[in-house]
Amino acid sequence: MCTYETEMVDIEGAGKGANGWFDVTRAAVYVDHPVHAQFGHTLNIDFANPALGPSARVAVELTEEAALALVAAIQQALANAPAGMASANAPV
């Protein structure tokens, strides 16, 4: 059963697609049937820059377990780094 619920979030970063690197400005997160992963449903994340068209998109399809492990790994990586080190306001 699909929820048809999509969480959208504005983000700042970069992604690498078929045409090279591009700025990533939005992420869409939803549970649905995967396109490629061999599972009935997955947590899907589309990292995109809508202003650049459909080719400026990187998609991932994760199992629930993989998604939760990724969340924990992100939190741990940020906790291991000095506060603010990866902030948009940090000096380059």
N, C-alpha and C positions, 0 to 999 in steps of 0.2 A: 504494500500500500504506500503510495507516495503522499507526502504531506503537502506539496505545492507551496510550502513556506520557504521563502528565500530571505536570508539575512544579507543586506547590502552594507558595506562599510567603505568609506573613503579612506584611502591609504596613500603612503608615499614610499616609493621604492623603485626597483627596476626588475624587469623580467626578460628572459631570452626566448624568443620565438623563432619561427622558421626564417624570418627576415632579419634576425639579429636582435640586439638589445633595444628595449624601449622603456620609457617611464611607465610605471604601474600606478594608476590612480584610484582603482576601485577593485574590491573583492566581493564576489557573490558566493555565499555558502548555503548549501541546500542538500537535502537527502532525496535521492531519486535513483532511477535505474541508471547504471553506468553505461557509457558508450563502449568502453574497451575492457575494463576490469571484469573478471569472470566471477561476479557475485550478483545476487538478485537486486540488491540496493547498496549504495555507497554514500558516504559523505563526499560531496563534490565541492571543490573550490575552484573558481575561475578568477584568476588574477588578470586584470585587463586595463586598457586605456581606451574607453569608448570613443574619445575624440579622434583616435587613429584608425578606427574601423575594426572589422572582425578579425583581421590578421594579427592585431596587437592583443593577443590572449594566450595565457598559459593555463591549462586545466590539469587538475589532479583529481583522481578518484580513489578514496581511501576507505578501508573497512573501519567500522566503529572503533575497533581496538587500535588500529594504526593512527586514527585521528586523535584519540585520547593520548596515545604515546607521544605523538607530535606536539600536542599542547603541553604536556609535561616537560618534554625536551626543550621547547622554546622558553618556558618559565625557568627551567634550571640554567640554561645558557645565559639568560638575562640576569639571573641572580648571581651567577659566577663572575660577571663583568662588573666593573665599577659603575655605580649608578649614573645614568645619563650618557654613558659612553656611545651608545647607538642612537641617541636622540637626534631629531632633526636640528636641534639647537646646538649640538656639540661642534666644536671647531674641527675643521677638516685637516 
